[in-house]
Amino acid sequence: MKNYIKHDPWSIIEEGFIPEYNEISESIFSIGNGMFGGRANFEEKYSGKTLQGNYVAGVYYPDKTRVGWWKNGYPEYFAKVLNAANWIGIDIEFDGETLDLNTAEVSDFRRELNMREGYLQRSFTAKMPSGKVVSVITTRFNSLVKNKIGAIAYQVTPVNFSGTAKITPSVDFDVVNADSNYDEKFWVEQEKKAAEGFSYVMASTKKTDFWVATGMEFHVGGAFDSSGRTPNEREKYVEVTEAGSVKEGEAFTIYKYAANISSMYFEKDQLVKVCAEEVASASEIGFDTLLDEHKAAWVQNWVKSDIVIEGDVAAQQGIRFNIFQLNQTYTGQDERLNIGPKGFTGEKYGGSTYWDTEAYCLAFYLATAEPEVARNLVLYRYKHLARAIENAEKLGFTDGAALYPMVTMNGEECHNEWEITFEEIHRNGAIAYAIYDYINYHGDEDYLIDYGLEVLIGISRFWAQRVHWSENKGQYVMHGVTGPNEYENNVNNNWYTSKMALWTLEYTLEGLKKYEGSDKLKSLFDKVNFRGAEETEKWEHILDNMYLGYDEEKGVFLQQDNFLDKELMSVDDITKGQRPINQNWSWDRILRSCFIKQADTLQGIYLFEDEFDIETIERNFDFYEPMTVHESSLSPCVHGILASKLGRKEKAYEMYLRTARLDLDDYNNDTEDGCHTTSMAGTWMAFAKGFAGMRVRNGELYFSPSLPDQWQGYNFHIKFRGRNLGISAKDGQINIENESNEALDLYMYDTKVTAPAEGSVSIEME
């Protein structure tokens, strides 16, 4: 665990330059606006270790899957999130010497991500090898208001010299992905022009034929005596050098404006024109006004989604960091987009969405955004249903059975690991549950018949074909799966997967009964060739006769059939220095061990907690949690929620802090690859569903708040069925403020109370 980020309630702050942590910082300090974003790379040249990364939403490359033994049904490609044009570059020379923080002596280094107002600022003093000393302050943001624009103000002060200078802003499309095979490049130049004013490069992706035009303008203010500009071009690259002279102690500032324009939104022959217009408009508006508008937009974001924690700066910083990243990663404006595992902070894992979106991220957007944002997330899967059916057909399933991909860009499976692609089928259950989750929260009942049931039928058909009858057990079983615990592969009867299958069948049957005889249901049956009783009777038979592993002696659900045959140990038994085990043990050793990567059986207990008494939840938690190494970023939040429910305040706090500061403190030694964007929503869940005890049951809102001993109080806001609610806990009191003009009945510790219109209700904390 690293601990070099200064604790601050509203900012992420790094004081002092630590080159070996630079790639970690590049991830943590990333910025985006839902349409494009990038890592916190330096504007000036840096010859040290860095992971260059700028990303445009929705753009990807289908890299050929490479395996030694091709398997039927294997995905044809692995979708890479592509590194796009580096638009931030501003090289600086003084008397022919380049400013490079890798070769300079750096002091007074400070990097700050201002989360309240959404901008990145960096300052430092650098003594170059010649002895020249410069002081730099640079501010950068990707506008939420003009979401095609990024802007930089780069201020330089020559501290101990006067002389000649060259300023060279650039746009560089000659980029490579860190995970490229044989350093392959994925962009093809279509057009470019370097000019004293607007300069640009337009390139297209191989195979997928996405086109992106990235352009720039800049001007220099302050004490810079210009002698003219020189444009320069090379392959997929443009730059403009402005030469001049500078004076000791007198500052000058470079203002750079750039735009990324994608063929997802404009015709290819219009990209350069739109890019030029956007950049010209930004330049005319000016940096300060653009930044003020951007700050105001962030203020509105925080009004909707802020969580205030009193008395614990580390916890406060952690939750705001996660909320900040979620708000800048996905805005819900385009139903074709989704939430990638790294957002705009890195390219690892590929794909635009995993099951993380439905299982973890949806809850945040349900409660903090307008209903159409969450609706777009579930519609994303509806619009990929045909591809899900194709994915299932490739594996031998028939009759409209649907298997949603583990990883995708366009609905087609594009993950290249056997145990994930073929076996981790529990993702189907998460996608089905998300339909219920959305309808239950927002009350959009029409969604079920208009869209949801069609998806549920496809998924239910898959489950009905994926199970088989065991003569030995006299029950249905499900073999050859991988549950959420990826430290076990190809197991039989993973309890969580089987439980999700049963729930999906039951929910689908309930939906069919609800609309029985309706014209819409008849139309749907015709569309999907539904076979009526033949299918429903099979589903009901599975529901009545499905095997779910349970050990009577221990009183726990079996994660899989042979789990108790393992050598059962606690995480505390792992030799010091061997964690994380995925970086120290062989895969063979991990698979044979009892150690659990993330919540598996406990994931199901979290989702269906109302089916179990508190003693059952406690027994399963006490059995599985001590064996869990939490080496998935998705793990601590579920354990924190269950710990809160069980009254385990210290464990709940431990798990909350681990998920809230997972990236800030680099718990799993992998933040350098990018932040764990989807687990950030898990942090919100750990707070709202854990400490606040928030649930929605049968369309009604419940709270059972608790307060960690480390906190003096907390407050947060949610949207629920047209009401804006403020919830606070402090001094032994829970207060619900209803900011809307309609009263709301809700439950506090299972007692029904009314939050009056534009009023509040308070009760004592239990």
C-alpha positions in Angstrom: 0.0 0.0 0.0 1.3 3.4 -1.0 0.6 6.5 1.2 2.0 9.4 -0.7 -1.2 11.3 -1.6 -1.9 14.1 0.9 -5.2 13.8 2.7 -7.5 16.6 1.7 -11.4 16.7 1.6 -11.7 18.3 -1.9 -8.4 17.7 -3.7 -6.0 14.9 -4.6 -2.5 16.3 -3.9 1.0 15.0 -4.5 3.8 17.1 -3.0 7.3 16.2 -4.2 8.0 14.4 -7.4 8.5 10.6 -7.0 9.4 9.3 -10.5 8.8 5.6 -9.5 5.2 6.6 -8.6 4.7 8.7 -11.7 2.5 6.1 -13.6 0.4 5.7 -10.5 -0.1 9.4 -10.4 -0.9 9.6 -14.1 -3.8 7.3 -13.3 -5.1 8.9 -10.2 -4.9 12.5 -11.6 -6.7 11.6 -14.8 -9.4 13.9 -16.1 -12.4 13.4 -18.5 -15.8 14.7 -19.5 -17.7 11.6 -20.7 -16.7 12.1 -24.3 -12.9 12.0 -24.0 -10.3 12.0 -21.3 -6.8 11.2 -20.5 -4.1 10.3 -18.0 -2.2 13.0 -16.1 0.8 13.0 -18.5 3.0 16.0 -18.5 2.6 18.7 -21.1 6.3 19.3 -21.5 8.7 16.6 -22.7 9.3 13.8 -20.2 11.9 11.1 -21.1 11.3 9.1 -17.9 8.9 6.2 -17.3 5.4 7.2 -18.4 2.2 5.6 -19.7 0.9 8.0 -22.4 -2.9 7.8 -22.7 -5.7 9.8 -24.2 -9.0 8.2 -25.1 -12.1 9.0 -27.1 -15.4 7.5 -26.0 -16.6 4.5 -28.1 -13.4 4.1 -30.2 -11.9 0.7 -30.2 -9.9 -1.8 -32.3 -10.7 -5.5 -32.7 -7.3 -7.1 -32.1 -7.0 -10.6 -33.4 -7.3 -13.2 -30.5 -4.1 -15.2 -30.3 -4.3 -18.7 -28.7 -2.3 -21.8 -29.1 -5.3 -24.1 -29.5 -8.3 -22.6 -31.1 -11.6 -23.6 -29.5 -15.0 -23.6 -31.2 -17.0 -20.5 -30.2 -13.8 -18.6 -29.2 -14.1 -14.8 -29.7 -12.6 -13.7 -33.0 -11.0 -10.6 -31.4 -10.1 -8.8 -28.2 -11.4 -5.2 -28.2 -8.7 -2.7 -27.3 -9.6 0.7 -25.9 -7.3 2.8 -28.2 -4.9 5.3 -27.2 -5.9 8.3 -29.3 -4.1 11.6 -30.2 -1.9 13.2 -27.6 -3.2 16.7 -27.7 -1.6 18.1 -24.6 2.0 18.3 -25.8 3.9 21.6 -25.3 7.7 21.3 -25.7 9.8 24.2 -24.3 13.4 25.1 -25.2 15.6 27.8 -23.7 18.7 28.6 -25.7 18.4 25.2 -27.4 18.0 23.2 -24.2 14.8 21.2 -23.7 12.8 21.3 -20.5 12.6 17.6 -19.4 11.7 16.7 -15.8 13.6 13.4 -16.2 16.9 15.2 -16.7 16.2 18.4 -14.6 16.6 18.8 -10.9 13.0 19.2 -9.7 11.9 21.0 -6.6 8.7 22.4 -5.2 6.7 19.9 -7.2 3.0 19.9 -6.6 0.2 18.2 -8.5 -3.4 18.8 -7.5 -6.7 17.4 -8.9 -9.3 19.9 -7.7 -12.4 17.7 -7.5 -14.8 20.4 -6.4 -14.1 22.3 -9.7 -12.9 19.6 -12.0 -9.4 20.7 -13.1 -5.8 19.5 -12.9 -3.0 21.8 -11.8 0.7 21.2 -11.5 3.5 23.4 -10.4 7.3 22.9 -10.0 10.7 24.5 -10.2 13.2 22.8 -12.5 17.0 23.3 -12.7 18.1 22.2 -16.1 21.5 20.6 -16.7 22.9 24.0 -17.9 21.9 25.6 -14.5 18.9 27.5 -15.9 16.0 27.5 -13.5 12.4 27.8 -14.5 9.2 27.9 -12.5 6.0 26.4 -14.1 2.3 26.4 -13.2 0.0 24.5 -15.5 -3.7 24.1 -15.4 -5.7 21.7 -17.6 -9.4 20.6 -17.9 -11.7 18.8 -20.3 -14.8 20.9 -20.4 -18.1 19.5 -19.2 -19.9 22.4 -20.9 -18.2 22.2 -24.3 -17.5 18.5 -24.2 -15.4 18.4 -27.3 -12.9 20.8 -25.9 -9.8 20.5 -23.7 -7.8 23.5 -22.6 -4.4 24.2 -21.0 -2.9 27.3 -19.4 0.9 26.8 -19.1 2.7 29.5 -17.3 6.5 29.7 -17.3 8.8 32.0 -15.4 12.6 32.1 -16.2 14.0 32.4 -12.6 17.7 33.1 -13.2 18.2 33.9 -16.9 17.1 35.8 -20.0 17.5 34.3 -23.4 15.9 32.8 -26.5 13.0 30.4 -26.2 11.0 28.1 -28.4 7.4 26.9 -27.6 6.2 23.9 -29.6 2.5 22.8 -29.0 1.6 19.7 -31.0 -1.0 17.1 -31.9 0.5 13.6 -32.1 -1.6 10.7 -33.6 1.5 8.5 -34.0 0.7 6.7 -30.7 0.9 3.1 -29.6 -1.1 1.1 -27.0 0.9 -0.3 -24.1 -0.6 -3.7 -24.8 0.1 -3.6 -28.5 1.4 -6.9 -30.1 4.8 -6.2 -31.6 4.3 -2.5 -31.2 1.5 -2.5 -33.7 -0.2 0.9 -34.4 -3.9 1.2 -35.0 -4.3 4.6 -36.6 -4.1 5.5 -40.3 -3.5 9.1 -41.2 -6.2 10.6 -43.4 -5.4 14.2 -43.5 -3.3 16.8 -41.6 -2.2 20.4 -41.7 0.1 22.4 -39.6 -0.5 26.2 -39.7 0.2 29.3 -37.7 -3.4 29.2 -36.6 -5.5 26.0 -36.5 -3.6 22.8 -36.9 -5.0 19.3 -37.0 -4.5 15.6 -37.7 -7.4 13.4 -38.8 -6.9 9.7 -38.6 -8.9 6.5 -38.8 -8.7 3.2 -37.1 -7.8 0.0 -38.9 -10.7 -2.4 -39.3 -13.4 -0.5 -37.4 -12.9 2.7 -39.4 -13.6 5.2 -36.7 -12.4 8.6 -37.8 -11.2 11.3 -35.3 -10.1 14.8 -36.1 -7.9 16.3 -33.3 -7.0 20.0 -33.7 -5.5 22.8 -31.8 -4.8 26.6 -31.6 -2.7 28.4 -29.1 -1.5 31.9 -28.2 1.1 33.2 -25.8 0.5 36.0 -23.3 2.8 37.8 -21.0 6.5 38.5 -21.2 7.3 36.6 -24.4 8.8 38.6 -27.3 7.8 36.6 -30.3 9.8 36.4 -33.5 7.4 34.3 -35.5 5.9 30.8 -35.9 7.0 27.8 -37.9 4.6 25.0 -38.7 6.0 21.5 -39.1 4.5 18.2 -40.1 5.5 14.5 -40.1 3.5 11.3 -40.2 0.4 11.6 -38.1 1.8 14.6 -36.3 1.7 18.4 -36.5 3.4 21.0 -34.5 3.9 24.8 -34.5 7.0 26.3 -33.0 6.8 29.9 -31.8 10.3 31.4 -31.3 11.0 34.4 -29.2 12.9 35.8 -26.2 12.2 35.8 -22.5 13.3 37.9 -19.5 14.5 36.8 -16.1 11.7 36.9 -13.5 9.0 37.7 -16.0 6.3 35.1 -16.7 4.6 34.1 -19.9 1.6 31.8 -20.4 0.8 29.5 -23.3 -3.0 29.0 -23.8 -3.7 25.9 -25.8 -7.2 24.8 -27.0 -7.9 21.4 -28.5 -10.9 19.4 -29.8 -11.5 15.8 -30.4 -14.3 15.2 -33.0 -15.4 11.6 -33.7 -17.3 10.0 -36.6 -19.6 8.6 -34.0 -21.3 12.0 -34.0 -20.4 13.7 -37.3 -20.0 12.7 -40.9 -16.4 12.0 -41.9 -16.3 14.9 -44.4 -17.4 17.3 -41.6 -14.9 16.4 -38.9 -12.2 18.9 -39.7 -14.7 21.7 -40.2 -16.4 21.0 -36.8 -13.0 20.6 -35.2 -11.9 24.0 -36.5 -15.2 25.7 -35.4 -15.0 24.2 -31.9 -11.4 25.2 -31.4 -12.0 28.7 -32.7 -15.0 29.1 -30.5 -13.0 28.0 -27.4 -10.2 30.3 -28.3 -12.6 33.2 -28.6 -14.3 32.5 -25.3 -11.0 32.3 -23.6 -9.4 30.1 -21.0 -10.8 31.8 -17.9 -14.4 31.9 -19.1 -14.3 28.3 -20.3 -12.9 27.3 -16.9 -15.5 29.2 -15.0 -18.3 27.5 -17.0 -16.7 24.2 -16.4 -16.4 24.9 -12.6 -20.1 25.8 -12.5 -21.1 22.5 -14.1 -19.1 20.6 -11.5 -20.8 22.5 -8.7 -24.1 21.2 -10.1 -22.7 17.7 -10.2 -21.8 17.9 -6.6 -25.2 19.2 -5.6 -26.6 15.9 -6.9 -24.0 13.4 -5.8 -21.8 14.7 -3.0 -21.3 12.7 0.2 -20.1 14.7 3.2 -18.2 12.8 6.0 -17.4 14.6 9.1 -14.3 13.9 11.2 -12.4 11.5 8.8 -10.5 13.3 6.0 -9.1 10.0 4.5 -12.6 8.6 4.2 -14.0 11.9 2.8 -11.3 12.2 0.2 -11.8 8.6 -0.9 -15.5 8.9 -1.5 -15.2 12.2 -3.3 -12.5 10.8 -5.5 -14.7 7.9 -6.5 -17.7 10.1 -7.2 -15.6 12.5 -9.2 -14.3 9.7 -11.4 -17.7 8.3 -12.0 -19.2 11.7 -13.0 -16.4 12.4 -15.5 -16.5 8.8 -16.9 -20.1 8.4 -17.8 -22.7 11.1 -18.3 -25.6 9.1 -19.8 -25.9 11.3 -22.8 -25.4 8.5 -25.3 -27.0 5.1 -24.9 -24.3 3.6 -27.2 -21.7 4.3 -24.5 -21.1 2.4 -21.3 -18.7 2.3 -18.3 -15.3 0.8 -19.1 -13.3 -0.8 -16.3 -10.6 1.9 -16.5 -12.7 4.8 -17.8 -10.4 7.4 -19.2 -7.5 6.4 -16.9 -5.9 3.6 -18.8 -6.4 0.9 -21.5 -6.0 -2.3 -19.6 -8.7 -5.0 -19.9 -10.2 -3.6 -23.1 -13.9 -3.4 -23.9 -16.4 -0.7 -22.9 -18.4 -2.7 -20.4 -18.3 -5.7 -18.1 -20.9 -7.2 -15.7 -19.6 -4.5 -13.3 -21.9 -2.0 -14.9 -25.1 -3.8 -13.9 -23.8 -5.3 -10.6 -22.0 -2.3 -9.3 -22.3 0.9 -11.3 -26.1 1.1 -11.9 -26.9 1.8 -8.2 -24.9 5.0 -8.2 -26.7 6.4 -11.4 -30.1 5.2 -10.2 -29.8 7.3 -7.0 -27.8 10.4 -8.2 -28.8 11.0 -11.9 -31.9 11.7 -13.9 -33.9 8.4 -14.6 -33.0 8.4 -18.3 -29.3 7.9 -17.4 -30.0 4.6 -15.7 -32.5 3.8 -18.4 -29.8 4.2 -21.0 -27.6 1.7 -19.2 -30.2 -1.0 -19.3 -31.3 -0.1 -22.8 -27.7 -0.6 -23.8 -28.2 -4.3 -23.2 -31.6 -4.5 -24.9 -30.1 -3.1 -28.0 -27.4 -5.8 -27.9 -29.8 -8.7 -27.5 -29.4 -9.9 -31.0 -25.7 -10.1 -30.5 -26.2 -12.0 -27.2 -28.3 -14.6 -29.1 -25.5 -14.9 -31.6 -22.9 -15.3 -28.8 -25.0 -18.2 -27.4 -25.4 -19.8 -30.9 -21.7 -19.9 -31.3 -21.5 -22.1 -28.2 -24.3 -24.4 -29.4 -27.4 -22.9 -27.8 -30.6 -22.6 -29.8 -34.1 -21.2 -30.0 -33.2 -17.6 -29.0 -31.2 -18.4 -25.9 -29.0 -15.3 -25.1 -25.6 -15.2 -23.5 -24.4 -11.6 -22.9 -20.7 -11.1 -23.3 -18.3 -10.8 -20.4 -16.5 -8.0 -22.3 -17.9 -6.1 -25.3 -17.9 -3.0 -27.4 -20.8 -3.7 -29.6 -22.6 -6.7 -28.0 -20.2 -9.3 -29.4 -18.1 -11.2 -26.9 -14.5 -10.0 -27.2 -12.7 -11.5 -24.1 -9.8 -13.8 -24.9 -9.6 -16.0 -21.7 -11.3 -19.4 -21.8 -12.4 -19.5 -18.2 -14.0 -16.0 -18.6 -15.5 -16.2 -22.0 -17.1 -19.6 -21.7 -17.5 -20.2 -18.0 -18.2 -16.9 -16.2 -21.8 -16.9 -17.3 -23.1 -15.4 -14.1 -22.9 -12.1 -15.9 -26.3 -13.1 -17.5 -27.9 -13.0 -14.1 -26.5 -9.5 -13.3 -28.0 -8.2 -16.5 -31.4 -9.7 -15.7 -31.2 -8.3 -12.2 -30.5 -4.8 -13.5 -33.8 -4.8 -15.2 -35.5 -5.5 -11.9 -33.3 -3.0 -10.1 -34.1 -0.2 -12.5 -37.9 -0.8 -12.5 -37.9 -1.3 -8.7 -36.1 2.0 -8.1 -37.7 4.3 -10.7 -41.2 2.6 -11.0 -40.9 2.5 -14.8 -43.3 -0.5 -15.1 -43.7 -0.1 -18.9 -40.0 -0.9 -19.3 -40.6 -4.5 -18.4 -43.1 -5.2 -21.2 -41.6 -2.8 -23.7 -38.0 -4.0 -23.4 -37.2 -6.0 -20.3 -39.2 -9.2 -20.9 -37.6 -9.8 -24.3 -34.2 -9.8 -22.7 -35.4 -11.9 -19.7 -36.8 -14.5 -22.1 -33.5 -14.8 -24.0 -31.6 -15.2 -20.7 -34.1 -17.6 -19.3 -33.8 -19.8 -22.4 -30.1 -19.8 -21.9 -30.3 -21.0 -18.3 -32.9 -23.7 -19.2 -30.4 -25.1 -21.7 -27.3 -24.6 -19.6 -28.5 -26.8 -16.7 -28.9 -30.5 -17.1 -30.7 -33.3 -15.2 -28.5 -35.4 -12.9 -29.8 -38.9 -12.5 -27.5 -39.3 -9.6 -28.9 -36.3 -7.6 -32.4 -36.4 -9.1 -32.0 -32.6 -9.6 -30.9 -30.1 -12.2 -27.2 -29.2 -11.9 -24.9 -26.7 -13.7 -21.4 -27.9 -14.5 -18.3 -26.2 -15.8 -18.7 -22.7 -14.6 -16.6 -19.9 -13.0 -18.3 -17.8 -10.4 -17.3 -14.3 -9.4 -14.3 -15.9 -7.6 -12.0 -16.2 -10.5 -9.5 -18.1 -8.3 -11.6 -21.2 -9.1 -12.2 -22.2 -12.7 -14.4 -24.9 -14.3 -16.3 -25.9 -11.1 -19.6 -27.6 -10.7 -22.7 -26.0 -9.2 -21.3 -22.6 -8.2 -24.0 -21.5 -5.8 -24.1 -17.9 -6.9 -24.4 -18.7 -10.6 -27.2 -21.3 -9.9 -29.0 -18.9 -7.6 -28.9 -16.1 -10.3 -30.3 -18.6 -12.8 -33.2 -19.5 -10.6 -34.0 -15.9 -9.7 -34.0 -15.0 -13.4 -36.4 -17.8 -14.3 -38.7 -16.8 -11.4 -38.7 -13.1 -12.3 -39.4 -13.9 -16.0 -42.3 -16.1 -15.1 -43.7 -13.3 -12.9 -43.4 -10.8 -15.8 -45.2 -13.2 -18.2 -48.0 -13.7 -15.7 -48.3 -9.9 -15.1 -49.0 -9.2 -18.8 -50.9 -12.5 -19.5 -53.4 -11.9 -22.3 -52.2 -8.5 -23.2 -51.7 -7.4 -26.8 -48.1 -6.4 -26.1 -47.3 -9.8 -24.7 -48.9 -11.6 -27.7 -46.8 -9.4 -30.0 -43.7 -10.2 -28.0 -44.4 -13.9 -28.2 -44.7 -13.7 -32.0 -41.5 -11.7 -32.2 -39.4 -14.2 -30.1 -41.3 -17.4 -31.3 -42.2 -18.2 -27.7 -43.5 -21.7 -27.3 -45.9 -21.0 -24.4 -46.4 -23.8 -21.9 -43.6 -25.9 -23.4 -41.1 -23.3 -22.2 -42.8 -22.1 -19.0 -43.4 -25.6 -17.7 -39.7 -26.5 -18.2 -38.7 -23.3 -16.3 -41.1 -24.2 -13.4 -39.6 -27.7 -13.3 -36.1 -26.3 -13.0 -37.3 -24.0 -10.2 -38.8 -26.9 -8.3 -35.8 -29.2 -8.8 -32.6 -27.2 -8.9 -29.6 -28.3 -6.8 -28.1 -25.6 -4.6 -25.1 -26.8 -2.5 -25.5 -26.6 1.2 -23.5 -28.0 4.1 -25.8 -28.9 7.0 -22.9 -29.2 9.5 -21.5 -25.8 8.9 -24.8 -24.2 7.9 -23.3 -22.5 4.8 -24.1 -22.5 1.1 -21.4 -24.3 -0.9 -19.4 -22.0 -3.2 -19.1 -25.1 -5.4 -19.4 -28.8 -5.0 -15.8 -29.5 -3.9 -15.0 -26.4 -1.9 -14.9 -28.2 1.5 -12.4 -30.7 0.1 -9.8 -27.9 0.0 -7.4 -27.1 2.8 -9.4 -24.5 4.5 -7.2 -21.7 5.8 -7.5 -18.0 6.8 -5.9 -15.2 4.9 -3.9 -14.6 8.0 -2.2 -17.9 7.4 -0.5 -16.7 4.2 3.2 -16.1 4.6 4.1 -12.5 5.1 5.2 -10.9 1.8 3.2 -13.3 -0.4 0.3 -10.9 -1.0 -1.2 -10.1 -3.3 -1.1 -13.8 -4.2 -1.8 -13.1 -7.8 1.6 -11.4 -8.1 3.5 -14.0 -6.0 1.9 -17.4 -6.6 1.6 -19.6 -9.6 -1.8 -19.9 -11.1 -1.9 -23.6 -10.3 -1.3 -22.9 -6.6 -4.0 -20.3 -6.6 -6.6 -22.5 -8.2 -5.9 -25.3 -5.7 -6.1 -23.0 -2.7 -9.2 -22.0 -0.7 -8.5 -18.4 -1.1 -11.3 -16.3 -2.7 -10.6 -13.3 -5.0 -13.8 -11.5 -4.3 -17.4 -12.0 -3.0 -18.9 -15.1 -4.6 -21.5 -16.9 -2.3 -21.6 -13.6 -0.4 -22.4 -11.7 -3.6 -25.7 -13.7 -3.8 -26.4 -13.2 -0.1 -26.0 -9.5 -0.6 -28.4 -9.4 -3.6 -31.0 -11.7 -2.0 -30.5 -10.8 1.7 -34.3 -10.6 2.4 -34.5 -14.4 1.7 -32.2 -15.2 4.6 -32.4 -14.8 8.4 -29.6 -12.9 10.1 -28.0 -16.1 11.5 -27.7 -17.5 8.0 -26.0 -14.4 6.7 -23.7 -14.3 9.7 -22.6 -18.0 9.3 -21.8 -17.5 5.6 -20.0 -14.3 6.3 -17.9 -15.8 9.1 -17.0 -18.8 6.9 -16.1 -17.1 3.6 -14.8 -13.6 4.5 -11.6 -14.9 6.4 -10.6 -16.8 3.2 -11.1 -13.7 0.9 -8.0 -11.9 -0.2 -9.9 -9.0 -1.8 -7.7 -9.0 -4.9 -10.5 -7.9 -7.0 -11.4 -4.2 -6.8 -15.1 -5.3 -6.6 -14.7 -7.3 -3.4 -14.4 -5.0 -0.4 -17.7 -3.1 -1.0 -19.9 -6.2 -0.8 -18.2 -7.4 2.3 -18.6 -3.9 3.8 -22.3 -3.8 3.1 -22.8 -7.2 4.7 -20.6 -6.2 7.7 -22.8 -3.2 8.2 -25.9 -5.3 8.2 -24.4 -7.6 10.8 -23.4 -4.7 13.0 -19.7 -5.4 12.5 -18.7 -1.7 12.6 -14.9 -2.2 12.5 -15.0 -4.7 9.6 -17.5 -2.4 7.7 -15.2 0.6 8.2 -12.1 -1.5 7.1 -13.8 -2.7 4.0 -15.2 0.8 3.2 -11.7 2.4 3.5 -10.2 -0.3 1.4 -12.6 0.3 -1.5 -12.7 4.1 -1.1 -8.9 4.4 -1.2 -8.1 1.4 -3.4 -6.5 3.5 -6.1 -5.3 6.4 -4.0 -3.3 4.1 -1.8 -2.6 1.5 -4.5 -3.8 -1.4 -2.3 -3.4 -4.0 -5.1 -0.2 -2.7 -6.7 -1.9 -2.1 -10.0 -3.1 1.5 -10.1 -0.4 2.4 -12.6 -2.4 0.6 -15.3 -5.4 2.9 -14.6 -8.0 3.4 -11.9 -10.7 0.8 -11.1 -13.6 2.8 -12.3 -16.4 0.4 -11.8 -15.3 -0.4 -8.3 -15.7 3.3 -7.5 -19.4 2.8 -7.7 -18.9 0.0 -5.2 -17.6 2.7 -2.8 -20.8 4.5 -3.2 -22.7 1.3 -2.5 -20.5 0.6 0.6 -21.6 3.9 2.0 -25.2 4.2 0.9 -26.2 0.5 1.3 -23.7 -0.1 4.1 -23.6 2.7 6.6 -26.9 4.3 5.5 -28.6 0.9 5.1 -30.4 2.1 2.0 -32.6 -0.4 0.3 -35.6 -0.3 -2.1 -38.1 -3.1 -1.5 -41.2 -3.4 -3.6 -40.7 0.2 -4.8 -40.4 1.6 -1.3 -37.4 3.2 0.3 -35.8 1.9 3.5 -32.9 3.1 5.6 -31.2 1.6 8.6 -28.3 4.0 9.3 -25.3 3.4 11.4 -22.3 5.6 12.1 -18.7 4.4 12.2 -16.9 5.3 15.4 -14.3 7.2 13.3 -17.0 9.6 12.0 -18.8 12.5 13.6 -21.6 12.4 11.0 -22.4 12.2 7.4 -24.9 13.5 4.9 -25.7 12.8 1.2 -28.4 13.3 -1.4 -30.4 11.0 -3.6 -33.1 11.2 -6.2 -36.1 8.8 -5.7 -39.2 8.7 -7.8 -39.3 12.4 -8.5 -38.1 13.5 -5.0 -34.8 15.0 -4.0 -33.9 13.8 -0.6 -31.1 14.8 1.8 -30.1 12.2 4.4 -28.0 13.1 7.4 -26.7 11.2 10.5 -25.3 13.1 13.4 -25.5 13.4 17.2 -27.6 10.2 17.4 -30.2 11.6 15.0 -31.2 10.6 11.5 -32.8 13.4 9.5 -34.5 13.0 6.1 -35.0 16.3 4.2 -37.6 16.2 1.4 -36.7 19.0 -0.9 -39.6 18.3 -3.3 -43.2 19.4 -3.3 -44.7 16.0 -2.7 -44.6 14.0 0.5 -42.9 10.6 0.6 -43.6 7.6 2.8 -40.5 5.6 3.7 -39.1 3.2 6.3 -36.6 3.9 9.0 -35.4 0.8 10.8 -38.5 -0.9 9.3 -40.8 1.7 10.9 -42.9 3.7 8.4 -42.4 7.5 8.5 -43.5 10.3 6.3 -41.1 13.0 4.9 -43.5 15.9 4.3 -43.3 18.0 1.1 -40.5 20.6 1.5 -40.1 19.4 5.1 -38.2 16.8 7.1 -38.5 14.0 9.5 -36.1 13.0 12.2 -35.7 9.9 14.4 -33.2 8.6 16.8 -30.4 6.4 15.5 -30.6 2.8 16.7 
